[in-house]
């Protein structure tokens, strides 16, 4: 099989374009983000000495790129890991079948590495080009606000793009090495059985890692809460980083947390909608890994956006009460936070749409089976609508919990109280945006997935 690994890798990409398209978009965003902020740093480092010493309204492009890009790049990489995990779960059955026909674990790992490498290379050129264009636009915006020297230019150099390519490739290969263990570790027959059962069990190592990451996020929030009032910026950075770490813990513990929340929220639906509600609730709880993949991007969107909005409102009120002016309330820094929020929301929104569309599209055979046992298209659409509402609710609750913990820690540092100032209208728009991305994405894709002859879908290959 050694010489056939490359054709198999290419064949899998062709067979499942929806799953790999989501991974490609995530890698595109990661490469673009690293290129964007790397180019800003390169512009500062390669500028003439006079421009580097120019007095600007702020710390300068390099420092802004470092602080601003730290969270953005981590979010982009988080999206890549989530997308890759989903892509490999989509191939679980095919990879397990290869194991049953004498493919070794080493060959399976090589196959996955080739897939990741090919996807990274496909995303590298457009991602690098987009990153360079975004760097020029961002630098121009900084210059308009006096936060960068007027003569500063983005250098035409391949180094930022190459660094972004290397980072994306390393992250992709590391995530692949961890995720492919589900197929290569158990015996071939056990791996095939797990794929048929939907991988309902969550591994002990994953649970332990989730608990450790959760504790790490708690320590970061404790550090943020202990900052003095004079260090609002540092408290905000620690709180935002803590929120991201907590979201990583949500991703690791997602199958357990999502199943518990789905059970709690699904109980009323079983009473209000005895047939459709029962089926939707059973689908969500029965396929915990699938539910976790769906709610994590929603939690990422809500958690980061609500954290930034609530922290800003809390800091602004504290400044109004004290009468002091800090970088938290300066117009230039407010613009920076708005730009950061827009970038993070863009990452999370793309991840949400990619994941939900691919997840729903992969259920065509499941929908066909339901149609063969008597379910109508109208009933399936109602079931999907209920599932979409539950998925949104679970993701919003998880994201709100993260935002509440992070903004509470920040509020403790700023005001001495753990009760932050919540901008109700802005957070309401965030929740509405999550619903707009989730419900139409699931129902619209489901409308396409339930089309076609049911017998042919059941008799054909899965996915």
VEXTIRO-553275 format. One line per field, with one value per residue (C-alpha): residue in one letter; chain; x, y, z. Coordinates in steps of 0.001 Angstrom, whole numbers, plus 500000, padded with zeros to 6 digits. Example, Ala and Ser with C-alpha at 12.3 -4.5 7.8 and 13.67 -1.06 7.14 Angstrom:
BEGIN
type = (A  S)
mol = (A  A)
east = (512300  513670)
north = (495500  498940)
up = (507800  507140)
END
This chain:
BEGIN
type = (X  X  X  X  X  X  X  X  X  X  X  X  X  X  X  X  X  X  X  X  X  X  X  X  X  X  X  X  X  X  X  X  X  X  X  X  X  X  X  X  X  X  X  X  X  X  X  X  X  X  X  X  X  X  X  X  X  X  X  X  X  X  X  X  X  X  X  X  X  X  X  X  X  X  X  X  X  X  X  X  X  X  X  X  X  X  X  X  X  X  X  X  X  X  X  X  X  X  X  X  X  X  X  X  X  X  X  X  X  X  X  X  X  X  X  X  X  X  X  X  X  X  X  X  X  X  X  X  X  X  X  X  X  X  X  X  X  X  X  X  X  X  X  X  X  X  X  X  X  X  X  X  X  X  X  X  X  X  X  X  X  X  X  X  X  X  X  X  X  X  X  X  X  X  X  X  X  X  X  X  X  X  X  X  X  X  X  X  X  X  X  X  X  X  X  X  X  X  X  X  X  X  X  X  X  X  X  X  X  X  X  X  X  X  X  X  X  X  X  X  X  X  X  X  X  X  X  X  X  X  X  X  X  X  X  X  X  X  X  X  X  X  X  X  X  X  X  X  X  X  X  X  X  X  X  X  X  X  X  X  X  X  X  X  X  X  X  X  X  X  X  X  X  X  X  X  X  X  X  X  X  X  X  X  X  X  X  X  X  X  X  X  X  X  X  X  X  X  X  X  X  X  X  X  X  X  X  X  X  X  X  X  X  X  X  X  X  X  X  X  X  X  X  X  X  X  X  X  X  X  X  X  X  X  X  X  X  X  X  X  X  X  X  X  X  X  X  X  X  X  X  X  X  X  X  X  X  X  X  X  X  X  X  X  X  X  X  X  X  X  X  X  X  X  X  X  X  X  X  X  X  X  X  X  X  X  X  X  X  X  X  X  X  X  X  X  X  X  X  X  X  X  X  X  X  X  X  X  X  X  X  X  X  X  X  X  X  X  X  X  X  X  X  X  X  X  X  X  X  X  X  X  X  X  X  X  X  X  X  X  X  X  X  X  X  X  X  X  X  X  X  X  X  X  X  X  X  X  X  X  X  X  X)
mol = (A  A  A  A  A  A  A  A  A  A  A  A  A  A  A  A  A  A  A  A  A  A  A  A  A  A  A  A  A  A  A  A  A  A  A  A  A  A  A  A  A  A  A  A  A  A  A  A  A  A  A  A  A  A  A  A  A  A  A  A  A  A  A  A  A  A  A  A  A  A  A  A  A  A  A  A  A  A  A  A  A  A  A  A  A  A  A  A  A  A  A  A  A  A  A  A  A  A  A  A  A  A  A  A  A  A  A  A  A  A  A  A  A  A  A  A  A  A  A  A  A  A  A  A  A  A  A  A  A  A  A  A  A  A  A  A  A  A  A  A  A  A  A  A  A  A  A  A  A  A  A  A  A  A  A  A  A  A  A  A  A  A  A  A  A  A  A  A  A  A  A  A  A  A  A  A  A  A  A  A  A  A  A  A  A  A  A  A  A  A  A  A  A  A  A  A  A  A  A  A  A  A  A  A  A  A  A  A  A  A  A  A  A  A  A  A  A  A  A  A  A  A  A  A  A  A  A  A  A  A  A  A  A  A  A  A  A  A  A  A  A  A  A  A  A  A  A  A  A  A  A  A  A  A  A  A  A  A  A  A  A  A  A  A  A  A  A  A  A  A  A  A  A  A  A  A  A  A  A  A  A  A  A  A  A  A  A  A  A  A  A  A  A  A  A  A  A  A  A  A  A  A  A  A  A  A  A  A  A  A  A  A  A  A  A  A  A  A  A  A  A  A  A  A  A  A  A  A  A  A  A  A  A  A  A  A  A  A  A  A  A  A  A  A  A  A  A  A  A  A  A  A  A  A  A  A  A  A  A  A  A  A  A  A  A  A  A  A  A  A  A  A  A  A  A  A  A  A  A  A  A  A  A  A  A  A  A  A  A  A  A  A  A  A  A  A  A  A  A  A  A  A  A  A  A  A  A  A  A  A  A  A  A  A  A  A  A  A  A  A  A  A  A  A  A  A  A  A  A  A  A  A  A  A  A  A  A  A  A  A  A  A  A  A  A  A  A  A  A  A  A  A  A  A  A  A  A  A  A  A  A  A  A)
east = (500000  503026  502843  499070  498960  499100  496270  494179  494768  493752  490770  489463  489669  487694  485085  484450  484918  482541  484588  487928  486520  485833  489386  490770  488859  490085  493676  493175  492162  495094  497635  496053  496104  499731  500746  498821  500466  503841  503871  503139  506065  508284  507249  508385  511635  512702  511790  514523  515716  513924  510582  511150  511839  508884  506469  503046  499792  500272  502871  503542  502552  504872  503527  499955  500509  501935  499155  496351  497517  498128  494442  493491  496116  495186  491541  492476  494512  491699  489372  491888  492099  488312  487904  490570  489045  485717  487314  488962  485759  484069  486665  486600  484696  486846  490086  488828  487964  491523  492771  490648  492348  495846  496715  499084  498669  501797  500250  497028  499005  500956  497677  496271  499516  499411  495816  496681  499788  497861  495119  497666  499427  496118  495273  498773  498844  495383  495791  499168  497887  494855  497081  499350  496397  494858  498195  498342  494755  495307  498536  496761  494037  496684  498373  495077  494728  498317  499241  501931  504570  503256  506054  505837  505237  504548  507676  507317  508998  508060  509173  505822  503983  506540  506289  502487  502723  505083  502846  499714  501474  502872  499495  497729  500171  500113  496306  496254  498622  496286  493018  494065  494685  490967  491518  495070  495023  492220  492110  490698  487394  486952  487695  485098  482541  483219  482575  479243  478253  478998  481897  479653  482274  484603  488174  489631  492691  490447  488476  491654  493066  489814  489980  493620  492865  489831  492040  494533  491767  490693  494238  494385  491092  492339  495428  493188  491015  494069  495402  495316  493056  496067  496707  493400  495048  496913  493777  491857  494490  494607  490807  490513  493247  491521  488275  490040  491573  488150  486769  489496  488293  484743  485955  487648  484753  482179  480578  479831  478778  476710  474902  473971  472713  470842  469128  468094  466826  465305  463063  460486  460521  459616  456447  455621  456482  456021  457207  459535  460920  461644  463448  465503  466486  467436  469568  471485  472093  472834  475586  477555  480622  478489  476676  479978  481342  478248  478101  481815  481930  478735  480248  483416  481424  479262  482004  484596  482169  480279  483528  484937  481673  481105  484696  484543  481268  482596  485813  484007  481636  484514  486367  483252  482796  486448  486795  490164  491089  492993  493816  490586  488510  490753  489150  492091  492045  488278  488709  491366  489045  486251  488572  489701  486094  485244  488157  487343  483675  484702  486782  484037  481303  483212  483909  480238  478917  481534  480943  477160  476811  479230  477668  474159  475208  476870  473518  471906  471806  470312  467554  466905  466455  463961  462036  461936  460329  457589  458939  457903  460131  458045  458561  462308  462500  460614  463011  465994  464485  464180  467733  468986  467230  468662  472136  471993  470767  473504  476228  474924  474780  478331  479617  477718  479208  482725  481947  480455  483514  486012  484182  483499  487227  487916  485179  486705  489974  488291  485448  486049  482800  482416  479233  480215  478254  476494  475492  472149  471427  474885  474907  471387  472670  475454  472924  470748  473780  474563  470982  471069  474215  473062  469387  469441  472716  471251  467756  468949  471496  468945  466499  469108  470148  466653  466148  466597  465321  465599  466356  469343  470711  470467  471948  474797  477957  477792  478634)
north = (500000  502256  503611  504118  506450  509634  508613  507604  510989  512839  510521  511243  514988  514554  512344  514685  518207  519720  518498  519521  522849  523792  522868  524801  527943  527625  527253  530203  532352  531127  531859  535257  536185  535208  536963  540101  540623  539290  541838  544671  543615  543309  546803  548244  546275  547030  550734  553396  554473  557823  556149  553651  556547  558633  559677  558108  558001  554610  551911  551487  548938  546193  546265  546552  543604  541551  542312  542467  539434  537227  536561  536653  534078  531810  531969  531195  528180  527096  527153  525069  522391  522199  521981  519301  517219  517355  516447  513366  512286  512430  509952  507689  504892  504972  504954  502124  500118  500621  499159  496044  495444  495405  499114  499758  502614  504196  504207  505744  508499  509132  509337  511947  513941  514067  515298  518043  519065  519231  521343  523709  524184  524902  527567  529060  531226  532838  533108  534809  537195  538090  538619  541016  543010  543112  544263  547186  548183  547872  549888  552608  552733  553039  555881  557726  557694  558729  555329  554597  556692  558176  556751  553191  550539  546818  545174  542903  539909  536225  535705  536508  534200  531413  531758  531634  528527  526834  527673  526397  523208  522530  523090  520950  518064  518244  518244  515367  513314  513702  513163  510158  508169  507334  505189  503900  503054  500435  497196  497491  495836  498035  501188  500168  499489  502890  504579  502804  503714  507385  507499  508147  507627  510434  509321  509540  511432  514010  514469  514828  517328  519265  519438  520597  523287  524368  524789  526784  529108  529580  530545  533139  534638  534722  536578  539040  539590  540335  543135  546654  549314  551037  547967  547726  546771  543849  542735  542843  540832  538199  537973  537648  535022  533216  533242  531632  528962  528243  527859  525290  523457  523656  522056  519232  518663  519494  516041  515777  519385  519567  516315  517484  520845  519235  516865  519770  521918  519015  517843  520644  520069  516418  517615  520496  518592  514895  513498  516003  517231  513697  512786  515995  515602  511948  512855  515532  513468  510269  511827  513798  514278  515695  518017  519144  519986  522080  524027  524812  527405  528990  529124  530645  533364  534226  533809  536075  538725  538963  539045  541954  543913  543400  544209  547431  548513  547722  549665  552651  552922  552640  555418  557635  557179  557914  560765  559471  558881  555723  553839  551915  554930  556602  556759  555026  552129  551812  551499  548822  546790  547135  545940  543024  542128  542219  539939  537441  537391  536776  533749  532352  532982  531202  528280  528102  528091  525609  523151  523258  522989  520068  518281  518535  517596  514448  513182  512468  508719  509223  511403  508866  506095  508224  508822  505089  504398  506954  510417  513162  515991  518434  516423  516223  519987  520516  518141  520044  523352  522058  520685  524049  525882  523486  523696  527495  527475  525081  527061  530371  529042  527690  530921  533015  531000  531683  535368  535672  534161  536253  539572  538894  538512  541727  543540  542376  544070  547263  547842  545410  543595  540409  541763  543391  545946  543902  545807  544098  545381  544565  541080  540545  541271  538721  536048  537007  536767  533295  532228  533717  531742  528509  528021  528878  526980  523771  524058  525281  522496  520008  521082  520100  516921  515427  515784  512950  509347  507849  504328  505501  507471  504459  502108  504462  505270  507321  511047)
up = (500000  500308  496783  496940  499962  497877  495480  498505  500145  496986  496527  500022  499395  496178  497839  500767  499421  502002  504964  503448  502237  505846  506827  503854  504843  508436  507235  504884  507853  509927  507179  506525  510226  510770  507544  508513  511866  510753  507928  510367  512533  509446  508340  511657  511790  508198  508283  508330  511769  511501  510950  513752  516145  514952  517713  517183  519150  520684  521160  517435  514777  516023  519574  518325  516005  518867  521356  518803  516862  519888  520475  516794  515813  518736  517678  514076  515160  517469  514463  512479  515173  515446  511665  511342  514104  512301  508955  510430  512147  508746  507456  510496  508794  505643  507622  509812  506688  505436  508703  508145  504764  506286  506310  509220  511729  510247  506771  508121  509847  506627  504689  507083  507060  503261  503354  505833  503883  500605  502206  503784  500446  498715  501303  501520  498376  498691  502474  502148  499498  501601  504629  502761  501438  504918  506382  503961  504725  508473  508332  506350  509001  511730  509830  509449  513240  513859  515314  512700  510935  507647  505500  506845  504168  504146  502674  499677  501290  501408  505014  506735  504332  504811  508584  508338  506134  508599  511568  509832  508759  512245  513883  511313  511647  515461  515506  513014  515177  518153  516322  514221  517398  517439  514355  514803  518509  518717  516784  513221  514091  517163  515149  512564  515293  516843  513501  513141  516702  516183  518637  521600  524275  525227  525898  529377  528117  526482  529693  531730  529236  529415  533202  533103  530505  532519  535572  533491  532342  535938  536928  534135  535275  538840  537605  535762  538829  540968  538753  540239  538749  537182  535007  533173  529879  531433  533249  529985  528105  530849  530949  527171  527053  529928  527940  524990  527222  528706  525184  524483  527598  526242  523016  524931  527323  524661  524211  527938  528501  525316  526075  529580  528349  525461  527901  530145  527277  525367  528205  527703  523956  524452  526171  523827  520627  521448  518107  516487  519813  521004  517784  517720  521363  520828  517803  519689  522813  520907  518795  521356  519146  516347  518753  520255  516797  516127  519396  519836  517003  518348  521841  520372  518617  521616  524220  522609  521357  524646  526624  524616  524696  528420  529363  527334  528960  532431  531867  530378  533324  535795  533983  533945  537672  538446  535953  534761  531131  530265  527117  527633  526629  524056  520612  518937  521370  521135  517357  517868  520073  517535  514773  516941  517691  513996  513123  515875  514921  511303  512319  514527  511961  509185  511514  512512  508958  507696  510508  510516  506745  506523  509518  508106  504582  505920  507276  503909  504487  507954  506505  503763  506344  508248  505035  504326  507708  507085  507912  505503  504292  506300  509478  508845  508354  511611  513341  511919  513021  516576  516437  515168  517994  520588  519067  519180  522774  523937  522149  523508  527069  526898  525366  527905  530752  529441  528880  532350  534006  532003  532284  535964  536604  534704  536624  539896  538933  537701  540140  542968  542143  540138  538547  535226  533235  530567  527392  526898  523419  522031  523566  522235  518738  519298  520249  517286  514996  516322  515636  512128  511341  512953  512142  508406  508013  509425  507944  504542  504183  505496  502807  500223  502069  502258  498507  496056  496086  499567  498298  496302  499258  501581  499025  498105  500006  503138  502735)
END
